[in-house]
Amino acid sequence: MADESTRLVCPKNKLEKVVDEDGGSYYAWSSLEFPVLGDTKLGGGRLVLHPLGFALPHYADSSKLGYVVQGSGKVGMLLQAASKEKVLRLKKGDIIPIPLGSISWWFNDGKNTNRDFTIIFLGETSKALHSGDFTYFILSGSLAIFNGFSPNIIAKSLGLDNDEEAKQLVKSQTEAMIIKLSIKQAQNMPNVDEDENMITTFDTETSRPDVKVEKGGEALVVTSEQVPLLEEVGLSDIVVRVHERALCLPKFCANSALRLTCVVRGSGNVEIVGANGESVLKTRVEEGQLIVVPRFFVVSKLAGEEGLECFTIITTPKPVISRLVGKSSVWTALDPHVVQTSLNISQGMEKRTRTNMSKNQIFVRNDGTIIEKGVSRVFKEGRGRGLVEGARATGFGETKEATARELARERWGCRLAVEKEERELTERWSGGARSTSS
C-alpha cells in the first residue's frame, strides 16, 4: 500500500527548476523523481513568466495541454503545416492544446501589473525522446538548435555574406530559454487574433460547468467537441473545483484512458481503488503535487479546509466517465432487484440507498459537516425540551419518531457522519438533558 501510494503520487516539493532567468522560470516534474510518469508515458511542467517575461520560440516532442493558473499573457502558436502563427490572449482558467511539434512562444505583456503569468502543462510522452519528460527544442538563445551547426552551414542556409554574420546571428541572444523584454520591445509584440481564441482555447472560468452543486463544487469536462484541436492532440481534460470539506464522488474512465491530475490549489484527501477492491492509494495531497490514475481505477477526492482545485488530462479526446455513486451512477441505472441481490441487502436498504444517491450529482456538499453543525445543533436546542422540540427549533422537521441520525440524514445525507462522534454526541446530549431536567 505504501509503495503503491508513493508510486502514484509525486512527492511534495519535487518540481525541478530547469531554467531560471530574469524573465521567469521553467520547472519540470522529472520521471527520475516520479518514475510512474515514465511507466505511463505522461509528463508535466510549469512555466512562470514575470512581467515582460518572454519564453523564446520552441517546439516539443510531446502533445500537451496548458492550463493558466495565474495572470494573463499572449501566446504565439504555429501549428504544423500552417503558414502563419496565431496570436492568442490567455487568462486565468484558460486551457490551450499544444500539438506535438508545433512552434510556440509565450509572453507576459504586463496586462496584470506585477503579476506572474503561470501555466501548468500536462501531456503524454509516448513519442518523446525520454518517456515521462518533455524535451524542448529552442529556436534561439544559448540553447538554440542553430548553435549545433557550423557557421558555414548557417551562412549558406540563410543567405548571409560570411561566417562572421552567421556567428553574430546565432550568438547575439545569450539567454537560454526565457528573456525579459524592454518596454519598447514589448510594445512591438504582435497583436492578438481575437477570433482565434474561440476555436483554439477554452475558458473554464466563465463557461457553464457540466455539474455545479451549491457548497459542493463544480466540474467541467473539455473534449474535442468543444475544442476540435484536442482531436489532434489526443487528449481531453477535466477541471474540478471541490468546495471546502465537500466530497467528489468515486468515478472511473470507462474507455481505458489514463488520467494525470495536478493539484492547482488547496489540499485534500485522495483515494484510489483498483482491481479486486484493492485500495492502492489513501493520501493527503497539496498544491503542486501530481497524481496518476491507472486505467479503469476508481478515484475519489475529499477537499480540505481551503477547498481543492484539480486540473486533469485524460489520454483520449472523448472520455467516457462512469460514476459508482450519485444521481447518474451505475447503481441507480441498474434494476432495483439486481442491486438488492448483488449487494445482499434488504429491499428497504436498497430503496433508502437509491433515494440518497438520487440527491447527489458528482459532489456531496458540505453544510459545515453533518456532525459539528448538524446533529450537535439539534442536541443543543433539544436539551431540556426533547429531541423533537430541538428539531423544530432548528428547522429540521416535526416527525415525532425522528432520531438524531434520521434528522441529520434528512438535512445533510448522513453518509459522511462519523459513527463514533455521533455516539459520543448522543451520550453527551443524553447526560445534559438528564442534568437539565433534574
C-alpha positions in Angstrom: 0.0 0.0 0.0 2.7 2.5 1.0 4.8 1.6 -2.1 1.8 2.0 -4.4 0.9 5.3 -2.8 4.5 6.5 -3.3 4.3 5.3 -6.9 1.1 7.1 -7.9 1.6 10.5 -6.2 4.5 12.8 -6.8 6.4 13.6 -3.6 6.0 17.2 -2.3 8.3 19.9 -3.4 9.8 17.8 -6.2 9.5 20.3 -9.1 12.9 20.5 -10.7 13.9 24.1 -11.7 15.2 23.7 -15.3 15.6 27.4 -16.3 15.8 30.4 -14.0 16.2 33.8 -15.7 15.2 37.5 -15.1 12.2 37.0 -17.2 10.9 33.9 -15.4 11.4 30.2 -14.8 10.5 26.8 -16.1 10.0 23.8 -13.8 9.5 20.1 -14.6 8.2 17.0 -12.8 11.0 14.6 -13.5 10.5 11.0 -14.3 13.6 10.3 -12.2 11.8 11.6 -9.1 8.4 10.3 -10.2 9.1 7.1 -12.2 5.4 6.3 -12.9 5.5 9.2 -15.4 7.9 7.2 -17.5 5.9 4.0 -17.0 2.6 5.6 -18.1 4.2 7.9 -20.7 2.9 11.0 -19.1 4.6 14.3 -18.3 4.2 17.7 -16.6 5.8 21.1 -16.3 5.2 24.7 -15.1 6.1 27.9 -16.8 6.3 31.1 -14.7 6.8 34.4 -16.6 7.4 37.6 -14.7 6.0 40.8 -16.1 7.6 41.4 -19.6 9.0 37.8 -19.5 9.2 36.1 -22.9 9.6 32.4 -23.5 11.6 32.1 -26.7 10.1 30.2 -29.7 10.4 26.5 -29.4 8.8 23.1 -30.1 8.5 20.0 -28.0 8.5 16.2 -28.5 5.1 15.8 -26.7 1.5 16.7 -27.1 0.2 18.6 -24.1 -2.4 20.9 -22.6 -1.7 24.2 -20.9 -3.8 25.5 -18.0 -3.4 29.1 -16.9 -3.4 29.2 -13.1 -2.4 32.8 -12.6 -2.2 36.1 -14.5 -2.6 36.6 -18.2 -0.5 37.0 -21.3 0.0 36.2 -25.0 0.9 33.0 -26.8 2.0 32.7 -30.4 1.2 29.3 -32.0 2.4 28.0 -35.3 0.7 24.7 -36.0 2.1 22.0 -38.3 1.6 22.8 -42.0 0.4 26.4 -41.1 1.9 29.3 -42.9 1.3 31.9 -40.3 1.2 32.0 -36.5 -1.9 32.6 -34.4 -1.5 35.1 -31.5 -3.9 34.4 -28.6 -4.7 36.1 -25.4 -4.8 33.8 -22.3 -6.0 34.5 -18.8 -6.6 32.6 -15.6 -8.7 29.5 -16.1 -8.0 29.2 -19.9 -7.0 25.8 -21.4 -4.9 25.6 -24.6 -3.9 22.5 -26.5 -0.3 22.3 -27.8 0.0 19.7 -30.6 3.2 17.6 -31.0 5.9 19.6 -32.9 4.0 22.9 -33.0 6.0 26.1 -32.6 5.0 28.4 -29.7 6.2 31.5 -27.8 4.8 32.8 -24.5 4.8 36.4 -23.2 3.6 38.2 -20.1 2.7 41.6 -21.5 2.0 43.1 -18.1 -1.7 43.5 -18.5 -1.9 42.3 -14.9 0.7 44.6 -13.4 3.3 42.9 -11.2 1.5 39.5 -11.5 3.3 36.4 -12.9 1.8 34.6 -15.9 1.8 30.9 -14.8 0.8 27.9 -16.9 0.7 24.2 -15.9 1.5 21.8 -18.8 0.4 18.2 -18.7 0.7 15.8 -21.6 1.6 12.4 -22.9 5.1 11.4 -23.9 4.6 8.2 -26.0 6.6 9.8 -28.8 9.1 11.7 -26.7 12.9 11.2 -26.6 12.6 10.3 -22.9 9.4 8.7 -21.7 7.9 10.8 -18.9 9.7 14.0 -19.7 9.1 16.9 -22.1 12.1 17.8 -24.3 12.1 21.3 -25.8 13.9 22.4 -29.0 14.7 26.1 -28.8 14.9 28.2 -31.9 17.0 31.0 -30.5 19.3 31.8 -27.5 22.2 29.9 -25.9 20.4 26.6 -26.3 19.2 27.2 -29.8 19.4 24.4 -32.4 21.5 26.7 -34.7 24.3 26.5 -32.2 24.9 23.0 -33.2 25.5 23.8 -36.9 28.8 25.1 -38.3 28.8 28.8 -39.3 29.2 27.8 -42.9 26.0 25.8 -43.0 24.1 28.7 -41.3 25.5 31.3 -43.6 24.6 29.3 -46.8 21.1 28.4 -45.4 20.2 32.0 -44.5 22.0 33.6 -47.5 24.4 35.5 -45.3 27.6 37.0 -46.7 30.1 35.2 -44.4 30.6 33.1 -41.4 31.0 36.1 -39.1 27.5 37.2 -39.8 26.3 33.7 -39.1 28.1 33.7 -35.7 26.6 37.1 -34.8 23.1 35.9 -35.6 23.5 32.8 -33.5 25.4 34.2 -30.6 23.6 37.6 -30.1 20.9 36.2 -27.8 22.8 34.9 -24.7 19.8 33.9 -22.6 18.8 30.2 -22.5 15.1 30.0 -22.8 13.4 33.0 -21.1 14.3 36.6 -21.5 12.9 39.9 -20.2 11.8 42.5 -22.8 12.2 46.2 -22.6 9.1 48.3 -22.6 9.9 49.3 -26.2 10.3 45.7 -27.3 7.0 44.8 -25.6 5.2 47.5 -27.5 6.3 45.9 -30.8 5.0 42.4 -30.0 2.2 41.3 -32.3 -1.5 41.9 -31.6 -3.9 39.2 -30.6 -6.1 37.5 -33.2 -9.4 37.8 -31.2 -11.4 35.4 -33.4 -8.8 32.6 -32.9 -9.4 32.3 -29.2 -12.9 30.9 -29.7 -11.7 27.9 -31.7 -8.3 27.2 -30.1 -8.7 27.8 -26.3 -11.4 27.1 -23.7 -12.3 29.4 -20.8 -13.2 27.4 -17.7 -13.8 30.4 -15.5 -16.8 31.8 -17.3 -18.1 28.7 -19.1 -21.1 26.9 -17.6 -19.9 23.9 -15.6 -21.3 20.5 -16.6 -22.2 20.0 -13.0 -22.5 22.6 -10.2 -23.6 21.8 -6.7 -24.0 24.6 -4.1 -21.5 24.2 -1.4 -20.3 21.0 -3.1 -18.3 22.0 -6.1 -18.2 22.2 -9.9 -16.8 20.1 -12.7 -16.2 20.9 -16.3 -15.1 18.4 -19.0 -13.4 19.7 -22.1 -13.4 17.4 -25.1 -12.8 17.6 -28.8 -16.4 18.6 -29.2 -15.7 22.0 -27.6 -12.1 22.3 -28.9 -11.6 20.5 -32.1 -7.8 20.8 -31.8 -8.0 18.3 -28.9 -8.6 15.6 -31.5 -5.2 16.2 -33.0 -3.6 16.4 -29.5 -5.3 13.2 -28.5 -6.2 14.4 -25.0 -9.2 15.9 -23.1 -9.3 17.4 -19.6 -11.4 17.9 -16.5 -11.3 20.9 -14.2 -12.8 20.1 -10.8 -13.2 22.6 -8.0 -14.3 20.9 -4.8 -15.5 23.3 -2.1 -14.2 23.1 1.4 -14.7 19.7 3.1 -17.0 18.5 0.2 -16.7 15.2 -1.5 -16.1 14.4 -5.2 -17.8 11.0 -5.7 -16.0 7.9 -6.9 -15.6 7.7 -10.7 -13.6 5.9 -13.4 -12.8 6.3 -17.1 -14.7 3.5 -18.9 -12.9 3.7 -22.2 -9.4 2.7 -21.0 -7.7 6.0 -20.6 -5.1 7.2 -18.1 -5.5 10.3 -16.0 -2.9 12.7 -14.8 -4.0 15.2 -12.2 -2.3 18.3 -10.9 -3.5 19.9 -7.6 -3.7 23.5 -8.6 -5.0 25.0 -5.4 -5.9 23.9 -1.9 -5.5 20.4 -0.4 -7.4 17.3 0.5 -7.5 13.5 0.6 -7.4 11.3 -2.4 -8.3 7.6 -2.5 -7.8 5.3 -5.5 -9.2 1.7 -5.7 -8.0 -0.9 -8.3 -8.9 -4.4 -9.3 -10.4 -6.8 -6.7 -11.3 -4.0 -4.4 -7.7 -3.2 -3.5 -7.1 0.2 -2.0 -4.0 1.4 -3.9 -3.9 4.9 -2.6 -5.0 6.8 0.5 -3.1 10.0 1.0 -3.3 13.7 1.6 -2.3 15.9 -1.4 -1.4 19.6 -1.6 -0.9 22.3 -4.3 1.8 21.3 -6.8 1.5 17.5 -6.5 0.7 15.2 -9.4 -1.5 12.1 -9.2 -1.6 9.3 -11.8 -4.8 7.3 -12.0 -4.3 4.0 -13.9 -6.7 2.7 -16.5 -10.2 1.7 -15.1 -9.1 2.5 -11.5 -11.7 4.4 -9.4 -10.8 7.8 -7.7 -12.5 10.0 -5.1 -11.4 13.3 -3.6 -12.3 14.9 -0.3 -11.4 18.6 -0.1 -9.7 20.2 2.9 -10.5 23.4 4.7 -9.4 25.6 1.7 -11.1 23.5 -0.9 -9.4 21.6 -3.7 -8.9 22.5 -7.4 -7.6 19.9 -9.8 -6.6 20.0 -13.4 -6.7 16.6 -15.0 -5.8 15.4 -18.5 -7.2 12.2 -19.9 -5.5 10.2 -22.7 -8.4 10.3 -25.1 -10.2 13.3 -26.8 -13.6 11.8 -26.0 -13.6 10.3 -22.5 -16.4 8.2 -21.1 -16.7 8.9 -17.3 -18.7 6.5 -15.2 -19.7 7.1 -11.6 -20.1 4.5 -9.0 -22.5 6.5 -6.8 -24.7 9.5 -7.2 -27.6 10.6 -9.3 -26.2 9.4 -12.6 -24.3 6.4 -11.3 -24.2 2.8 -12.5 -26.1 1.7 -9.4 -29.1 4.0 -10.0 -29.2 2.8 -13.6 -29.5 -0.9 -12.6 -32.7 -2.6 -11.8 -33.5 -2.4 -8.0 -33.8 -6.1 -7.6 -30.4 -6.6 -9.3 -28.9 -4.1 -6.9 -30.6 -5.7 -3.9 -29.4 -9.2 -4.9 -25.9 -8.2 -5.8 -25.3 -6.4 -2.5 -27.3 -8.9 -0.5 -29.3 -6.1 1.3 -32.9 -5.7 2.2 -35.4 -4.0 -0.1 -35.7 -1.2 2.4 -32.0 -0.5 2.4 -31.9 -0.6 -1.4 -34.6 2.0 -1.6 -33.0 4.2 1.0 -29.6 4.0 -0.7 -31.2 4.7 -4.1 -33.0 7.7 -2.7 -29.9 9.0 -1.0 -27.9 8.7 -4.2 -30.5 10.5 -6.3 -29.9 13.6 -4.2 -26.2 13.8 -5.2 -24.7 14.5 -8.6 -20.9 14.1 -8.6 -20.5 16.1 -5.3 -21.7 15.6 -1.8 -22.0 19.1 -0.5 -20.7 20.4 2.8 -23.0 22.2 5.1 -20.4 22.8 7.8 -20.1 19.0 8.5 -23.0 16.8 9.5 -21.8 16.2 13.0 -20.4 19.5 14.0 -23.2 21.8 12.8 -26.0 19.3 12.2 -26.7 16.8 14.9 -25.0 18.9 17.6 -27.4 21.8 16.9 -30.3 19.5 17.4 -28.8 18.3 20.6 -28.1 21.8 21.9 -31.6 23.1 21.1 -33.2 19.9 22.4 -31.7 19.9 25.9 -34.4 20.0 28.5 -37.2 20.1 25.8 -36.8 16.8 24.0 -35.3 15.9 20.6 -38.4 16.8 18.6 -38.6 20.3 20.1 -35.0 20.7 19.3 -35.6 19.6 15.7 -38.4 22.2 15.4 -36.2 24.9 16.9 -33.5 24.2 14.3 -35.9 23.8 11.4 -35.2 20.1 10.7 -38.8 18.8 10.8 -41.5 17.8 13.3 -41.6 14.0 12.9 -42.2 12.7 16.4 -40.3 9.4 15.9 -37.3 11.2 14.4 -34.0 10.3 15.8 -30.8 12.4 15.7 -29.4 10.2 13.0 -32.5 10.5 10.8 -32.7 14.2 11.3 -29.1 14.6 10.2 -29.7 12.3 7.3 -32.8 14.2 6.1 -30.9 17.5 6.2 -27.5 16.6 5.0 -27.3 12.9 3.8 -25.6 11.3 6.8 -23.3 9.0 4.8 -20.4 11.2 5.8 -21.2 11.2 9.5 -18.7 9.6 11.8 -20.3 6.9 13.9 -18.1 7.3 16.9 -18.6 11.1 17.1 -22.3 10.7 16.7 -22.5 8.2 19.6 -20.4 10.5 21.8 -22.6 13.4 21.0 -25.7 11.3 21.7 -24.3 10.3 25.1 -23.3 13.9 25.8 -26.8 15.2 25.0 -28.5 12.5 27.0 -26.4 13.3 30.0 -27.0 17.0 29.5 -30.8 16.5 29.2 -31.0 14.5 32.4 -29.0 17.0 34.3 -31.1 19.9 33.0 -34.4 18.2 33.9 -33.3 17.1 37.3 
